[in-house]
Amino acid sequence: MSAMNGLSKKLLIVWLVLVVLVIGLVLCRTNIWKGNSDLKIGIVANDGLALVNISPTRRMRNYWTIDQKISLWIPGGLGWYESGKIKRILMSEKKENLAKDIFIYNFGVIPDKVVWLTGKDSWRSDLVMFKNFGLLSYLKYKVKGESLIYKNEEITDLNWNFDEVAVRDFASSNLINSDVRVGIINSSGQNGLANFMSNIVERIGLTVISVETDTEQNNTCVFKISNNLERSVELSELKKIWHCEVQSNGSDGNTIDIVFGSKFSEVLKYSSYVRTQ
């Protein structure tokens, strides 16, 4: 009888260890925020879009609510729709994967996570935070995030002073003091593509020093980088937006030239941005 009790205790201990390991794995997989870097959240809701940046470096929580009447561009050929209609459009077209690109190409913000909500203001509820970011990130937010200054701003116009506001509130904290300089080269044959991409690069926090059009069309998207930038945070951030081929430009400086070719433009369906402007 004592032998059976001993075996039961051992099995119970093994079971408890397995449970703890499983819980630990789940917590690690859902932990998307370390608590010391920016956490950018894109919100797609029934009442429109919103953006959140929890930034310990700025000591700020910036919350942008996008006016429901603002027209935003959906890449991939879907065209322009009012913010308040985008959730319904993406779900009806089964194009939920385009949500991240909407935030990138309209606001120059790379969300770490896109959440789908009934109302955009519900993002701060404990249930939403726990469900979407996991226990560890939720606890870090309660300890660190809620002590940051909270600023709510309604975006009603993407033209007046918007670039300055975007850099101030949402540019990546690890880029805004970077000495890396970026050149944009339009090799797609599509007019205006270089200026469009330049705005995005500057909004994420990098400095663009040249915008050019290459008369010889290229078919691909290429990062031409200085030799010492292969493992740089600047290249890593750019790779979050574009999956381009990486080539050395043969220099030892601090430059990245981005070449946007015709195939890139076709996949993006940039023509749907231009023709309906």
C-alpha positions in Angstrom: 0.0 0.0 0.0 2.8 2.4 0.9 4.5 1.5 -2.5 1.3 2.6 -4.3 1.2 5.8 -2.3 4.8 6.5 -3.2 4.1 5.9 -6.9 1.0 8.2 -6.8 3.1 11.0 -5.2 5.7 10.6 -7.9 3.1 10.7 -10.7 1.5 13.8 -9.1 4.9 15.5 -9.0 5.6 14.6 -12.6 2.1 15.9 -13.6 2.6 19.2 -11.8 6.0 19.7 -13.4 4.5 19.1 -16.8 1.7 21.6 -16.1 4.2 24.2 -15.0 6.3 23.7 -18.1 3.3 24.0 -20.4 2.1 27.2 -18.6 5.7 28.6 -19.0 5.8 27.8 -22.7 2.4 29.5 -23.2 3.5 32.6 -21.3 6.7 32.8 -23.3 4.9 32.4 -26.6 2.3 35.1 -25.9 4.8 37.6 -24.4 5.1 40.2 -27.1 6.4 43.1 -25.0 9.6 43.2 -23.0 8.5 46.4 -21.1 11.5 48.5 -22.1 10.8 49.1 -25.8 8.0 50.6 -27.8 4.9 48.5 -28.2 2.8 49.6 -31.2 -0.8 48.3 -31.5 -3.0 48.7 -34.6 -6.7 48.5 -33.9 -9.4 47.6 -36.4 -12.8 48.1 -35.0 -16.5 48.5 -36.0 -16.2 52.2 -35.4 -13.0 52.7 -37.4 -9.2 52.4 -36.9 -6.9 53.5 -34.1 -3.2 53.3 -33.1 -1.5 52.9 -29.8 2.2 53.4 -28.9 3.3 52.5 -25.4 6.7 54.1 -25.3 8.9 53.9 -22.1 11.6 55.9 -23.9 9.1 58.8 -24.5 7.4 58.0 -21.1 4.2 58.3 -23.1 1.2 56.2 -24.1 0.0 57.8 -27.4 -3.5 56.9 -28.6 -4.6 58.0 -32.0 -8.3 57.6 -33.0 -8.8 57.9 -36.7 -11.9 59.8 -37.8 -14.4 57.4 -39.4 -14.8 59.7 -42.4 -11.0 59.8 -43.3 -10.4 57.8 -46.5 -7.6 55.3 -46.2 -5.8 53.3 -48.9 -6.0 49.5 -48.8 -3.0 48.0 -50.6 -3.4 45.0 -52.9 -5.9 46.6 -55.2 -8.9 47.2 -53.0 -8.5 51.0 -53.2 -9.8 53.8 -50.9 -12.4 53.4 -48.2 -13.5 55.4 -45.2 -11.9 54.3 -41.9 -15.3 53.4 -40.4 -15.9 50.9 -43.3 -12.5 49.1 -43.4 -13.2 46.3 -40.9 -16.3 45.3 -42.8 -14.5 45.5 -46.2 -11.5 43.4 -45.0 -13.7 40.7 -43.5 -16.1 40.5 -46.4 -13.2 40.2 -48.9 -11.3 37.8 -46.5 -8.3 40.2 -46.6 -7.7 40.5 -42.9 -3.9 40.0 -43.7 -3.9 43.5 -45.2 -4.6 45.3 -42.0 -1.0 45.7 -41.0 -0.2 47.2 -44.4 -3.0 49.8 -44.0 -1.2 51.1 -40.9 2.2 51.1 -42.7 1.2 52.8 -45.9 -1.3 55.3 -44.6 0.5 56.3 -41.3 4.1 55.0 -41.5 3.5 53.0 -38.4 4.7 49.3 -38.1 2.3 47.7 -35.6 3.8 44.9 -33.4 0.3 43.5 -33.3 -3.1 44.2 -34.9 -6.1 43.6 -32.8 -9.8 43.3 -34.0 -12.3 44.9 -31.6 -15.9 45.8 -31.5 -15.1 49.4 -30.3 -11.6 50.9 -30.7 -11.7 52.5 -27.2 -11.9 49.0 -25.5 -8.2 48.3 -26.1 -7.4 49.3 -22.5 -9.7 46.9 -20.8 -8.0 44.2 -18.8 -9.7 41.4 -20.8 -8.6 42.7 -24.2 -5.0 43.3 -23.0 -4.8 39.8 -21.4 -6.4 38.1 -24.4 -4.3 39.8 -27.1 -0.9 40.2 -25.4 -0.6 37.3 -22.9 -0.2 37.3 -19.2 3.4 38.5 -19.0 2.9 41.5 -21.3 -0.3 42.3 -19.5 1.4 42.4 -16.1 4.3 44.5 -17.5 1.8 47.0 -18.9 -0.1 47.2 -15.5 3.2 47.8 -13.7 5.1 50.0 -16.2 2.7 51.0 -18.9 -0.1 52.6 -16.8 2.4 54.9 -15.1 3.3 56.6 -18.5 1.6 59.8 -19.5 -1.5 59.1 -21.5 -2.3 61.3 -24.6 -5.4 60.8 -26.8 -5.4 62.6 -30.2 -8.1 62.4 -32.9 -6.7 62.3 -36.4 -9.0 64.2 -38.7 -6.6 65.2 -41.4 -3.6 63.3 -42.9 -2.3 66.4 -44.6 -1.9 69.3 -42.2 1.3 68.8 -40.1 0.8 65.0 -40.1 4.3 64.0 -40.9 5.6 65.9 -37.9 3.0 64.4 -35.6 3.7 60.9 -36.8 7.4 61.2 -36.0 6.8 62.8 -32.7 4.3 60.1 -31.4 5.1 56.9 -33.3 8.5 56.9 -34.9 10.6 54.0 -33.6 12.5 55.1 -30.6 15.6 53.2 -31.6 15.7 55.0 -35.0 15.0 58.6 -34.3 18.6 59.4 -33.4 20.1 57.1 -36.1 23.0 58.4 -38.2 22.1 56.1 -41.1 20.9 57.9 -44.2 18.5 56.4 -46.7 18.2 56.9 -50.5 15.0 55.9 -52.3 15.2 54.8 -55.9 12.1 54.2 -58.1 12.9 51.6 -60.7 9.3 50.5 -61.3 8.2 52.9 -64.0 5.3 54.1 -61.7 5.3 57.9 -61.3 5.4 59.1 -57.6 6.4 55.8 -56.0 9.7 57.1 -54.7 8.1 60.1 -52.9 5.4 57.8 -51.5 8.0 55.4 -50.0 10.2 58.3 -48.8 7.3 59.5 -46.6 7.0 56.1 -45.0 10.7 55.8 -44.3 10.8 59.2 -42.6 7.7 58.5 -40.5 9.3 55.4 -39.0 12.2 57.6 -37.9 15.0 57.4 -40.5 16.4 60.3 -42.6 15.9 60.2 -46.4 18.7 62.2 -48.2 17.8 61.4 -51.8 14.8 60.4 -53.9 15.5 59.3 -57.5 14.0 57.7 -60.5 16.0 55.1 -62.4 15.4 55.2 -66.1 16.4 51.5 -66.3 13.5 49.6 -64.8 14.3 46.9 -62.3 12.1 44.0 -61.5 12.9 43.5 -57.8 13.1 45.2 -54.4 16.6 45.6 -53.1 18.3 47.0 -50.0 21.8 48.2 -51.0 23.6 48.7 -47.7 27.0 49.7 -46.4 29.2 46.8 -45.3 28.7 47.5 -41.6 24.9 47.6 -41.6 24.1 43.9 -42.3 23.0 43.4 -38.6 21.9 46.9 -37.9 18.6 47.8 -36.2 17.9 50.1 -39.2 17.9 47.3 -41.7 16.0 45.1 -39.2 13.2 47.7 -39.0 13.0 48.1 -42.8 12.8 44.4 -43.2 9.6 44.5 -41.0 8.0 46.4 -43.9 9.6 45.1 -47.1 11.1 41.7 -47.8 13.7 42.9 -50.2 16.9 41.3 -51.4 20.0 42.6 -49.5 23.1 43.6 -51.4 26.3 45.4 -50.4 26.9 48.8 -52.0 30.6 48.4 -51.4 31.0 51.3 -49.0 31.9 51.5 -45.3 29.6 54.4 -44.6 26.1 54.5 -43.1 23.8 54.4 -46.1 21.0 52.3 -47.3 19.6 52.7 -50.8 16.2 51.1 -51.4 15.4 50.1 -55.0 11.7 49.6 -55.7 11.2 47.6 -58.9 8.2 46.9 -61.1 7.3 43.5 -59.5 7.1 45.2 -56.1 4.8 47.9 -57.5 2.6 45.3 -59.1 2.2 43.2 -55.9 1.5 46.4 -53.9 -1.0 47.5 -56.6 0.4 51.0 -56.3 -1.6 52.1 -59.4 -4.8 51.8 -57.2 -3.3 54.5 -54.9 -2.5 56.9 -57.8 -5.5 56.6 -60.0 -8.0 57.4 -57.3 -6.2 60.2 -55.7 
